[in-house]
Amino acid sequence: MRTQISRAAIWAILPVFFAVIGAGLAVGAEDATVESLYPGLVSGVLTFARVGELPDNVLVRAATIEITMADIEADTEIPKEQREQYALHLAEQAITEKLLLYVARNESEKEKVDLSNRTDRQIVQSYLRKRIPSITVTDAEAKAFYEENRELCGEAAFDQINDQLKEYIRQQKQQEAVEEHIRDLGKTVPILVSAVWVEKQAQLAIENPVDQARRSGKPSVVDFGATGCIPCDMMAPILEALREKYEGRVNVVFVHVREESLLASRYGVRSIPVQVFFDDSGKEVFRNTGVLSQEKIEQRLAGMGVK
């Protein structure tokens, strides 16, 4: 039950008041957004970003911040072909981080906080500590999780791992709260994405097994995991049985997160294994973190109309 929060998620919770520093990029109801033009292509701050005209070298602009291709290419740890395929996702992470730092500095200046001896990360962390709501988990919630995920808990009694389960659930709930702020950010902060660039990116970004499954016209179950991870390995025979039973009716896809880290990140995978269910239109309808039995998967599929 490892939990890893991405840089974009940790660095991305912004208040509504940021709307007042939008540098004049007013978002009208009739403006085309990334989500309206390319459903499911992004899931964070660019969801409600407006698509329009920008200088050739500028990919995204928000307030006084710009993301260029040079910013994307600067991360040489990511293979070039992956940088090209997932450039939009990388740009979304980059603009999120810079926006958060911008607001954190702006808020600190209002409060007359001396930032001279603080790094950018420390400035952001201080800001987040004030803004992320306190989240608690009850015994009842932990017990429900325990009953739903007995495979993950092995033979451990609930009382033995109650505290660990609460912390795990708390981190998950905190992550969900942060991601909700990320999505809502685009509603209040005017963000502009290059129309020419995003059109090209839309074609590159769907050249992967998850998006191909979503666009097949059939329901899909996508399992994000990795070989050598015990609960992930427990899912392997279940996935194989599902492929055989639902051949031609349901897409059953496995994504190795160590080999497809950017694809997993794009779909918001923070811990493994994760099963994501998409209906026949490609819309996400459910996701589960942990081992999910074949019986429960089939119940979900039946609820989606699969016979």
Salt bridges, closest charged atoms under 4 A:
ASP31 OD2 - ARG50 NE 3.80
GLU66 OE2 - ARG61 NH2 2.70
ASP71 OD1 - LYS98 NZ 3.84
GLU97 OE2 - ARG7 NE 3.33
GLU107 OE2 - ARG131 NH2 3.17
GLU111 OE1 - LYS130 NZ 2.83
ASP120 OD1 - ARG105 NH2 2.96
ASP139 OD1 - LYS166 NZ 2.46
GLU141 OE2 - LYS173 NZ 2.99
GLU147 OE2 - LYS143 NZ 3.50
GLU147 OE1 - ARG150 NH1 3.59
GLU148 OE1 - LYS296 NZ 3.48
GLU167 OE2 - ARG170 NH2 2.86
GLU179 OE2 - ARG270 NH2 3.09
ASP184 OD1 - LYS187 NZ 3.69
ASP211 OD1 - ARG214 NH1 3.52
ASP211 OD1 - ARG215 NH1 2.99
ASP211 OD2 - ARG266 NH1 2.89
GLU240 OE1 - ARG243 NH1 3.28
GLU284 OE2 - ARG287 NE 2.83
GLU298 OE1 - LYS245 NZ 3.05
